[in-house]
Amino acid sequence: MSTPLDSLSIEYKKINDHLEHELSTIRTGRAMPSLIEHVPIAAYGATMRLMEVASISAPDPKTLVVEAWDKQLIRDIERGLIETNTGCSVAVDKDVIRLAVPALTQETREKMKKSVLREVEQAKVALRALRDSVKQQINGQEKEKIISEDEKFRLLERLDKEIKQFQDAFDELGKKKEKELEF
């Protein structure tokens, strides 16, 4: 017999993936391709993400290099990077674009830490909503006599344990990102 808890880990994975993606876009003072890979670029009459029209590399901790697969897109990519206001200085160097990632000031670090905490909290809110939904399903099954009262309490206890583990994992992701901001 399937229980409402069966879908819990799948939904958690979606929330976790979203959190990891959001945290990867927070600048840490190190050059990381994930900082700019989703920048919108006007190319071929449509809007595309940078990672769809160019390769992005980080030859050193302070520089990103963008190499367009179609050299005619260099100016479009440059415009997209400037308009997005990544905080990096953009310079075209023949067939590549170089971005200098500035060091973070203490004020910027604090803003970034607040962003990390906000993203972690949003993930926890989504997790609480998921918990409430599963809890309602369990209570509904007990009211419809699909499961016994003992089974309901066993499932609710298991739900609380799993939710606690998921929340701890979110906290760990946040702490890891905050450590990156220290350097």
N, C-alpha and C positions, 0 to 999 in steps of 0.2 A: 504494500500500500504506500502510495506516495504521500509525503507530508509537505506542508508549506515551507519547511526548512530546506527542501531539496533545491529550490531555486535561489536560496540565500547566497551561496558562494558565487554563483554566476553574476548576480546583481552586484555583489561586493566587488568582483573583478572589474566590472564596468566603472564603478565609482573610483576604485583604486587607479585604474588606467587614466581616468580623467584627471585625478589629482597629480599623478606622476607627470602627465603632459603639462599641466598648468605650472607645476614647480620647475619643470625644465625650461620654461620660458622666462623665468626670473633671473635677471642678470646677477652674476656673482663676482664680477671683476675678472673672470677668466674668459678667454675666447672659446665659446662652445657653439658649434653649428646650430644647435637647437634654438639659440637666441633669435636666429633670423630665418630659419627654414620655412616658416609659415607666413612670411611677409608677402602681401599681395602684389603681384606684378601684372601690369597691363601688357599682355602679349598676344599676338595673333588675333586681335579683336575680342579677346576675352580676358577675364581676370584669373590668373593662375598663381599658385604658391611658388615661392622662390625655388624650393627643392624640386619642383617639376620642370624647371627650365635651366637649372645650373647645378654644378657640383659645389659644395661648400666644404672647406677644410680649415683647420686651425694649425698652421705651421709652428706657431709658438703660443704661449699663454696670453699674449696681448694682441694678436692679429688674427683676423679671419680673411680668407681668400675665397672669392666667388668667381668661378669660371663658367661663363655661359656656354651652353652647348651650341647655341646659334649666336655667333659673334654680333649679329645685327641687333640683338636684344640688350647689348651692354648699356646703352643710354636708358632704356626702359627699366632695367634692373636698378641702375643708379638712382633714377627718379623715385622708384618704389621704396628703396632703402632710405632715401632722404625724407620722403613724405611720411614714412612710418615713425620717424623720430626714435630710433633705437638707442640713441645716446652715444653712438659710435661715429667717429669721423670717417667719411666715405671718400675714397680717392680712386680714380680710374687710372690704371697703369697698363697701357697697351690693350691687351685682350683680357685682362682680369680686373676685378675690383677688390681693393684692399680696404678693410675696415679696421681701424685702430680702436681697441676696446679700452676706454679709460679706466684708471684705478677708481675704486669706489671711495667716496668720502664717508666719514662717519655718519653724516646725516643721511646719505643715500643708503648706507648699510641698514640704518634703523628703519627706513621706509621699506626696504626689501624684506626685512624681518617681519614687519607688520603684514606685508603682502603674503608671506609664507604662512603666518598664523591665520590670516583671513581665508586662504585656500584650504588649509587643514580644517578649519571650523566649518567651511561650506561642505566639505566632504563628510564631516561628522553629522551635519544637519541632514544630508541626503541619507546617511546610514540610519539615523533615528527615524526618518520617514519610512524607510524600508522595514525597520524593526516594527514600527506601529502597524504597517500593512500586514506583515506576517502574523503579528499578534492577533489582529482582527480575524484573519483566516483561521487561526487555531481556535479562537473563542467561538467562531461561527461553526466550525466542525463539531465542537463539543455540544453546542446548542442543538445542532441537527442530529445528535447522537451518533455521529460517524466515529468519534473517538470518545473514550471514557474521561472522567474528570481527572483520574490519576495520570492518564496519557497526556492530557492537556498540560498539567503542571510539569510533567517530565519534559515536554516539548518547550514550554516557556523557559524552563531552567536552562535547557540546552541552547535556546535562542539567546538568552542573556550572556552565556559564556562565550558564544561565538561572536556576538556583537562587541563584547569587551576586547576580545582578541583583535578584531578588525580595527577598533578605535586605537588600540595600542600600536598597531602597524602604521596607522595614519600619523600618530604622534612621532613614531620613529622616523618616518619619511621627513616630517617637518624638522626634527632635530638634525637630521643629516644635512638638509638644505641650509639650516642656520649655521652649521659648522663650516660649510662651503663659503658662507658669507664672511666668516672671520678672517680669511686669508686674503 
